[in-house]
């Protein structure tokens, strides 16, 4: 039920491109609450996506 870190990373990336099903979103959120590494990864991905969107122009 709980994704491991590899799964969590993949789902973080996926969640930026499309909406994840509710069950997956909850499992991912629970993992992020328990896992600092994935929380940092999610934060960095967010910054990166933000930067990439604004570099294009
Ligand atoms: Zn993790």
PDB file of the backbone (N, CA, C, O) and the ligand in Angstrom, with CONECT records:
HET     ZN  A 101       1
ATOM      1  N   UNK A   1       0.846  -1.201   0.000  1.00  0.00           N
ATOM      2  CA  UNK A   1       0.000   0.000   0.000  1.00  0.00           C
ATOM      3  C   UNK A   1       0.882   1.252   0.000  1.00  0.00           C
ATOM      4  O   UNK A   1       0.710   2.129  -0.846  1.00  0.00           O
ATOM      5  N   UNK A   2       1.812   1.339   0.930  1.00  0.00           N
ATOM      6  CA  UNK A   2       2.719   2.480   1.027  1.00  0.00           C
ATOM      7  C   UNK A   2       3.777   2.377  -0.070  1.00  0.00           C
ATOM      8  O   UNK A   2       4.462   1.360  -0.172  1.00  0.00           O
ATOM      9  N   UNK A   3       3.918   3.429  -0.899  1.00  0.00           N
ATOM     10  CA  UNK A   3       4.957   3.364  -1.942  1.00  0.00           C
ATOM     11  C   UNK A   3       6.351   3.456  -1.319  1.00  0.00           C
ATOM     12  O   UNK A   3       6.526   4.135  -0.307  1.00  0.00           O
ATOM     13  N   UNK A   4       7.339   2.786  -1.904  1.00  0.00           N
ATOM     14  CA  UNK A   4       8.725   3.001  -1.463  1.00  0.00           C
ATOM     15  C   UNK A   4       9.237   4.293  -2.110  1.00  0.00           C
ATOM     16  O   UNK A   4       8.511   4.935  -2.869  1.00  0.00           O
ATOM     17  N   UNK A   5      10.473   4.673  -1.816  1.00  0.00           N
ATOM     18  CA  UNK A   5      10.969   5.968  -2.279  1.00  0.00           C
ATOM     19  C   UNK A   5      11.004   6.049  -3.803  1.00  0.00           C
ATOM     20  O   UNK A   5      10.694   7.091  -4.381  1.00  0.00           O
ATOM     21  N   UNK A   6      11.383   4.951  -4.448  1.00  0.00           N
ATOM     22  CA  UNK A   6      11.438   4.954  -5.907  1.00  0.00           C
ATOM     23  C   UNK A   6      10.053   5.220  -6.489  1.00  0.00           C
ATOM     24  O   UNK A   6       9.890   6.047  -7.387  1.00  0.00           O
ATOM     25  N   UNK A   7       9.058   4.506  -5.963  1.00  0.00           N
ATOM     26  CA  UNK A   7       7.675   4.712  -6.390  1.00  0.00           C
ATOM     27  C   UNK A   7       7.213   6.142  -6.102  1.00  0.00           C
ATOM     28  O   UNK A   7       6.556   6.777  -6.927  1.00  0.00           O
ATOM     29  N   UNK A   8       7.569   6.627  -4.924  1.00  0.00           N
ATOM     30  CA  UNK A   8       7.131   7.957  -4.517  1.00  0.00           C
ATOM     31  C   UNK A   8       7.687   9.022  -5.467  1.00  0.00           C
ATOM     32  O   UNK A   8       6.968   9.940  -5.860  1.00  0.00           O
ATOM     33  N   UNK A   9       8.971   8.897  -5.836  1.00  0.00           N
ATOM     34  CA  UNK A   9       9.572   9.846  -6.779  1.00  0.00           C
ATOM     35  C   UNK A   9       8.815   9.845  -8.097  1.00  0.00           C
ATOM     36  O   UNK A   9       8.523  10.897  -8.666  1.00  0.00           O
ATOM     37  N   UNK A  10       8.506   8.648  -8.569  1.00  0.00           N
ATOM     38  CA  UNK A  10       7.811   8.528  -9.845  1.00  0.00           C
ATOM     39  C   UNK A  10       6.431   9.188  -9.757  1.00  0.00           C
ATOM     40  O   UNK A  10       5.990   9.865 -10.685  1.00  0.00           O
ATOM     41  N   UNK A  11       5.769   8.977  -8.629  1.00  0.00           N
ATOM     42  CA  UNK A  11       4.428   9.525  -8.479  1.00  0.00           C
ATOM     43  C   UNK A  11       4.464  11.038  -8.306  1.00  0.00           C
ATOM     44  O   UNK A  11       3.545  11.734  -8.737  1.00  0.00           O
ATOM     45  N   UNK A  12       5.521  11.552  -7.676  1.00  0.00           N
ATOM     46  CA  UNK A  12       5.668  13.005  -7.568  1.00  0.00           C
ATOM     47  C   UNK A  12       5.734  13.606  -8.964  1.00  0.00           C
ATOM     48  O   UNK A  12       5.040  14.579  -9.258  1.00  0.00           O
ATOM     49  N   UNK A  13       6.571  13.025  -9.830  1.00  0.00           N
ATOM     50  CA  UNK A  13       6.728  13.523 -11.195  1.00  0.00           C
ATOM     51  C   UNK A  13       5.410  13.399 -11.948  1.00  0.00           C
ATOM     52  O   UNK A  13       4.986  14.327 -12.637  1.00  0.00           O
ATOM     53  N   UNK A  14       4.765  12.235 -11.809  1.00  0.00           N
ATOM     54  CA  UNK A  14       3.489  11.996 -12.477  1.00  0.00           C
ATOM     55  C   UNK A  14       2.440  13.010 -12.051  1.00  0.00           C
ATOM     56  O   UNK A  14       1.638  13.474 -12.863  1.00  0.00           O
ATOM     57  N   UNK A  15       2.457  13.345 -10.772  1.00  0.00           N
ATOM     58  CA  UNK A  15       1.397  14.202 -10.246  1.00  0.00           C
ATOM     59  C   UNK A  15       1.470  15.611 -10.824  1.00  0.00           C
ATOM     60  O   UNK A  15       0.495  16.360 -10.764  1.00  0.00           O
ATOM     61  N   UNK A  16       2.632  15.977 -11.387  1.00  0.00           N
ATOM     62  CA  UNK A  16       2.729  17.296 -12.014  1.00  0.00           C
ATOM     63  C   UNK A  16       2.126  17.291 -13.407  1.00  0.00           C
ATOM     64  O   UNK A  16       1.680  18.327 -13.898  1.00  0.00           O
ATOM     65  N   UNK A  17       2.111  16.130 -14.042  1.00  0.00           N
ATOM     66  CA  UNK A  17       1.612  16.049 -15.402  1.00  0.00           C
ATOM     67  C   UNK A  17       0.126  15.711 -15.467  1.00  0.00           C
ATOM     68  O   UNK A  17      -0.572  16.120 -16.395  1.00  0.00           O
ATOM     69  N   UNK A  18      -0.347  14.969 -14.485  1.00  0.00           N
ATOM     70  CA  UNK A  18      -1.767  14.635 -14.478  1.00  0.00           C
ATOM     71  C   UNK A  18      -2.202  14.339 -13.054  1.00  0.00           C
ATOM     72  O   UNK A  18      -1.386  14.068 -12.173  1.00  0.00           O
ATOM     73  N   UNK A  19      -3.496  14.398 -12.856  1.00  0.00           N
ATOM     74  CA  UNK A  19      -4.039  14.168 -11.522  1.00  0.00           C
ATOM     75  C   UNK A  19      -3.960  12.684 -11.188  1.00  0.00           C
ATOM     76  O   UNK A  19      -4.412  11.842 -11.964  1.00  0.00           O
ATOM     77  N   UNK A  20      -3.384  12.368 -10.029  1.00  0.00           N
ATOM     78  CA  UNK A  20      -3.321  10.979  -9.588  1.00  0.00           C
ATOM     79  C   UNK A  20      -4.653  10.573  -8.968  1.00  0.00           C
ATOM     80  O   UNK A  20      -5.374  11.411  -8.426  1.00  0.00           O
ATOM     81  N   UNK A  21      -4.977   9.271  -9.052  1.00  0.00           N
ATOM     82  CA  UNK A  21      -6.180   8.801  -8.351  1.00  0.00           C
ATOM     83  C   UNK A  21      -6.054   9.063  -6.846  1.00  0.00           C
ATOM     84  O   UNK A  21      -4.952   9.106  -6.299  1.00  0.00           O
ATOM     85  N   UNK A  22      -7.186   9.235  -6.203  1.00  0.00           N
ATOM     86  CA  UNK A  22      -7.199   9.638  -4.791  1.00  0.00           C
ATOM     87  C   UNK A  22      -6.362   8.714  -3.904  1.00  0.00           C
ATOM     88  O   UNK A  22      -5.601   9.182  -3.057  1.00  0.00           O
ATOM     89  N   UNK A  23      -6.507   7.406  -4.101  1.00  0.00           N
ATOM     90  CA  UNK A  23      -5.762   6.453  -3.274  1.00  0.00           C
ATOM     91  C   UNK A  23      -4.261   6.675  -3.375  1.00  0.00           C
ATOM     92  O   UNK A  23      -3.552   6.651  -2.369  1.00  0.00           O
ATOM     93  N   UNK A  24      -3.779   6.892  -4.596  1.00  0.00           N
ATOM     94  CA  UNK A  24      -2.350   7.133  -4.820  1.00  0.00           C
ATOM     95  C   UNK A  24      -1.907   8.437  -4.202  1.00  0.00           C
ATOM     96  O   UNK A  24      -0.824   8.531  -3.625  1.00  0.00           O
ATOM     97  N   UNK A  25      -2.768   9.458  -4.328  1.00  0.00           N
ATOM     98  CA  UNK A  25      -2.424  10.764  -3.740  1.00  0.00           C
ATOM     99  C   UNK A  25      -2.269  10.662  -2.233  1.00  0.00           C
ATOM    100  O   UNK A  25      -1.344  11.232  -1.655  1.00  0.00           O
ATOM    101  N   UNK A  26      -3.185   9.931  -1.598  1.00  0.00           N
ATOM    102  CA  UNK A  26      -3.116   9.784  -0.139  1.00  0.00           C
ATOM    103  C   UNK A  26      -1.874   9.004   0.258  1.00  0.00           C
ATOM    104  O   UNK A  26      -1.171   9.390   1.192  1.00  0.00           O
ATOM    105  N   UNK A  27      -1.596   7.907  -0.445  1.00  0.00           N
ATOM    106  CA  UNK A  27      -0.421   7.099  -0.127  1.00  0.00           C
ATOM    107  C   UNK A  27       0.847   7.923  -0.301  1.00  0.00           C
ATOM    108  O   UNK A  27       1.768   7.832   0.510  1.00  0.00           O
ATOM    109  N   UNK A  28       0.895   8.734  -1.369  1.00  0.00           N
ATOM    110  CA  UNK A  28       2.059   9.570  -1.621  1.00  0.00           C
ATOM    111  C   UNK A  28       2.212  10.614  -0.516  1.00  0.00           C
ATOM    112  O   UNK A  28       3.315  10.865  -0.031  1.00  0.00           O
ATOM    113  N   UNK A  29       1.107  11.209  -0.134  1.00  0.00           N
ATOM    114  CA  UNK A  29       1.157  12.235   0.924  1.00  0.00           C
ATOM    115  C   UNK A  29       1.648  11.624   2.235  1.00  0.00           C
ATOM    116  O   UNK A  29       2.453  12.232   2.942  1.00  0.00           O
ATOM    117  N   UNK A  30       1.167  10.427   2.558  1.00  0.00           N
ATOM    118  CA  UNK A  30       1.614   9.747   3.771  1.00  0.00           C
ATOM    119  C   UNK A  30       3.104   9.463   3.699  1.00  0.00           C
ATOM    120  O   UNK A  30       3.822   9.625   4.685  1.00  0.00           O
ATOM    121  N   UNK A  31       3.567   9.038   2.525  1.00  0.00           N
ATOM    122  CA  UNK A  31       4.998   8.766   2.377  1.00  0.00           C
ATOM    123  C   UNK A  31       5.806  10.048   2.572  1.00  0.00           C
ATOM    124  O   UNK A  31       6.834  10.041   3.249  1.00  0.00           O
ATOM    125  N   UNK A  32       5.345  11.136   1.983  1.00  0.00           N
ATOM    126  CA  UNK A  32       6.065  12.405   2.108  1.00  0.00           C
ATOM    127  C   UNK A  32       6.117  12.876   3.562  1.00  0.00           C
ATOM    128  O   UNK A  32       7.102  13.472   3.999  1.00  0.00           O
ATOM    129  N   UNK A  33       5.037  12.599   4.308  1.00  0.00           N
ATOM    130  CA  UNK A  33       5.029  12.977   5.725  1.00  0.00           C
ATOM    131  C   UNK A  33       6.106  12.235   6.492  1.00  0.00           C
ATOM    132  O   UNK A  33       6.701  12.771   7.427  1.00  0.00           O
ATOM    133  N   UNK A  34       6.353  10.990   6.087  1.00  0.00           N
ATOM    134  CA  UNK A  34       7.272  10.142   6.842  1.00  0.00           C
ATOM    135  C   UNK A  34       8.691  10.204   6.311  1.00  0.00           C
ATOM    136  O   UNK A  34       9.614   9.733   6.976  1.00  0.00           O
ATOM    137  N   UNK A  35       8.889  10.776   5.123  1.00  0.00           N
ATOM    138  CA  UNK A  35      10.173  10.627   4.441  1.00  0.00           C
ATOM    139  C   UNK A  35      10.733  11.990   4.023  1.00  0.00           C
ATOM    140  O   UNK A  35      10.201  12.630   3.116  1.00  0.00           O
ATOM    141  N   UNK A  36      11.794  12.426   4.677  1.00  0.00           N
ATOM    142  CA  UNK A  36      12.404  13.715   4.366  1.00  0.00           C
ATOM    143  C   UNK A  36      13.006  13.755   2.971  1.00  0.00           C
ATOM    144  O   UNK A  36      12.916  14.769   2.278  1.00  0.00           O
ATOM    145  N   UNK A  37      13.619  12.650   2.561  1.00  0.00           N
ATOM    146  CA  UNK A  37      14.274  12.611   1.251  1.00  0.00           C
ATOM    147  C   UNK A  37      13.270  12.906   0.141  1.00  0.00           C
ATOM    148  O   UNK A  37      13.562  13.673  -0.776  1.00  0.00           O
ATOM    149  N   UNK A  38      12.099  12.303   0.222  1.00  0.00           N
ATOM    150  CA  UNK A  38      11.101  12.505  -0.820  1.00  0.00           C
ATOM    151  C   UNK A  38      10.446  13.875  -0.703  1.00  0.00           C
ATOM    152  O   UNK A  38      10.044  14.454  -1.712  1.00  0.00           O
ATOM    153  N   UNK A  39      10.334  14.393   0.497  1.00  0.00           N
ATOM    154  CA  UNK A  39       9.820  15.750   0.669  1.00  0.00           C
ATOM    155  C   UNK A  39      10.749  16.740  -0.023  1.00  0.00           C
ATOM    156  O   UNK A  39      10.293  17.638  -0.731  1.00  0.00           O
ATOM    157  N   UNK A  40      12.066  16.573   0.185  1.00  0.00           N
ATOM    158  CA  UNK A  40      13.042  17.436  -0.486  1.00  0.00           C
ATOM    159  C   UNK A  40      12.973  17.266  -1.990  1.00  0.00           C
ATOM    160  O   UNK A  40      13.054  18.242  -2.737  1.00  0.00           O
ATOM    161  N   UNK A  41      12.825  16.032  -2.434  1.00  0.00           N
ATOM    162  CA  UNK A  41      12.731  15.773  -3.864  1.00  0.00           C
ATOM    163  C   UNK A  41      11.529  16.489  -4.466  1.00  0.00           C
ATOM    164  O   UNK A  41      11.631  17.118  -5.519  1.00  0.00           O
ATOM    165  N   UNK A  42      10.385  16.385  -3.782  1.00  0.00           N
ATOM    166  CA  UNK A  42       9.161  17.028  -4.277  1.00  0.00           C
ATOM    167  C   UNK A  42       9.344  18.537  -4.347  1.00  0.00           C
ATOM    168  O   UNK A  42       8.883  19.181  -5.290  1.00  0.00           O
ATOM    169  N   UNK A  43      10.017  19.098  -3.351  1.00  0.00           N
ATOM    170  CA  UNK A  43      10.239  20.546  -3.326  1.00  0.00           C
ATOM    171  C   UNK A  43      11.140  20.968  -4.484  1.00  0.00           C
ATOM    172  O   UNK A  43      10.885  21.968  -5.156  1.00  0.00           O
ATOM    173  N   UNK A  44      12.198  20.187  -4.703  1.00  0.00           N
ATOM    174  CA  UNK A  44      13.133  20.517  -5.788  1.00  0.00           C
ATOM    175  C   UNK A  44      12.468  20.398  -7.153  1.00  0.00           C
ATOM    176  O   UNK A  44      12.701  21.222  -8.039  1.00  0.00           O
ATOM    177  N   UNK A  45      11.643  19.372  -7.319  1.00  0.00           N
ATOM    178  CA  UNK A  45      10.926  19.201  -8.582  1.00  0.00           C
ATOM    179  C   UNK A  45      10.030  20.403  -8.853  1.00  0.00           C
ATOM    180  O   UNK A  45       9.939  20.885  -9.982  1.00  0.00           O
ATOM    181  N   UNK A  46       9.374  20.877  -7.804  1.00  0.00           N
ATOM    182  CA  UNK A  46       8.473  22.006  -7.942  1.00  0.00           C
ATOM    183  C   UNK A  46       9.238  23.241  -8.402  1.00  0.00           C
ATOM    184  O   UNK A  46       8.804  23.949  -9.310  1.00  0.00           O
ATOM    185  N   UNK A  47      10.388  23.495  -7.762  1.00  0.00           N
ATOM    186  CA  UNK A  47      11.225  24.632  -8.138  1.00  0.00           C
ATOM    187  C   UNK A  47      11.712  24.502  -9.575  1.00  0.00           C
ATOM    188  O   UNK A  47      11.710  25.461 -10.346  1.00  0.00           O
ATOM    189  N   UNK A  48      12.128  23.286  -9.909  1.00  0.00           N
ATOM    190  CA  UNK A  48      12.667  23.020 -11.238  1.00  0.00           C
ATOM    191  C   UNK A  48      11.613  23.264 -12.311  1.00  0.00           C
ATOM    192  O   UNK A  48      11.885  23.894 -13.333  1.00  0.00           O
ATOM    193  N   UNK A  49      10.397  22.753 -12.063  1.00  0.00           N
ATOM    194  CA  UNK A  49       9.315  22.931 -13.031  1.00  0.00           C
ATOM    195  C   UNK A  49       8.986  24.416 -13.154  1.00  0.00           C
ATOM    196  O   UNK A  49       8.753  24.915 -14.255  1.00  0.00           O
ATOM    197  N   UNK A  50       8.969  25.103 -12.048  1.00  0.00           N
ATOM    198  CA  UNK A  50       8.683  26.537 -12.043  1.00  0.00           C
ATOM    199  C   UNK A  50       9.746  27.271 -12.858  1.00  0.00           C
ATOM    200  O   UNK A  50       9.418  28.115 -13.692  1.00  0.00           O
ATOM    201  N   UNK A  51      11.027  26.949 -12.614  1.00  0.00           N
ATOM    202  CA  UNK A  51      12.121  27.597 -13.327  1.00  0.00           C
ATOM    203  C   UNK A  51      12.023  27.315 -14.820  1.00  0.00           C
ATOM    204  O   UNK A  51      12.201  28.217 -15.640  1.00  0.00           O
ATOM    205  N   UNK A  52      11.740  26.062 -15.174  1.00  0.00           N
ATOM    206  CA  UNK A  52      11.692  25.694 -16.594  1.00  0.00           C
ATOM    207  C   UNK A  52      10.585  26.422 -17.326  1.00  0.00           C
ATOM    208  O   UNK A  52      10.747  26.828 -18.476  1.00  0.00           O
ATOM    209  N   UNK A  53       9.461  26.584 -16.654  1.00  0.00           N
ATOM    210  CA  UNK A  53       8.338  27.306 -17.278  1.00  0.00           C
ATOM    211  C   UNK A  53       8.726  28.736 -17.572  1.00  0.00           C
ATOM    212  O   UNK A  53       8.278  29.305 -18.567  1.00  0.00           O
ATOM    213  N   UNK A  54       9.557  29.335 -16.718  1.00  0.00           N
ATOM    214  CA  UNK A  54       9.839  30.764 -16.862  1.00  0.00           C
ATOM    215  C   UNK A  54      11.074  31.048 -17.690  1.00  0.00           C
ATOM    216  O   UNK A  54      11.280  32.177 -18.134  1.00  0.00           O
ATOM    217  N   UNK A  55      11.905  30.024 -17.904  1.00  0.00           N
ATOM    218  CA  UNK A  55      13.092  30.187 -18.736  1.00  0.00           C
ATOM    219  C   UNK A  55      12.702  30.228 -20.213  1.00  0.00           C
ATOM    220  O   UNK A  55      13.365  30.869 -21.029  1.00  0.00           O
ATOM    221  N   UNK A  56      11.606  29.525 -20.539  1.00  0.00           N
ATOM    222  CA  UNK A  56      11.149  29.411 -21.923  1.00  0.00           C
ATOM    223  C   UNK A  56      10.839  30.762 -22.575  1.00  0.00           C
ATOM    224  O   UNK A  56      10.988  30.922 -23.786  1.00  0.00           O
ATOM    225  N   UNK A  57      10.416  31.709 -21.779  1.00  0.00           N
ATOM    226  CA  UNK A  57       9.943  32.956 -22.378  1.00  0.00           C
ATOM    227  C   UNK A  57      11.055  33.938 -22.654  1.00  0.00           C
ATOM    228  O   UNK A  57      10.801  35.032 -23.158  1.00  0.00           O
TER     229      UNK A  57
HETATM  230 ZN    ZN A 101      10.767   8.382   0.392  1.00  0.00          ZN
END
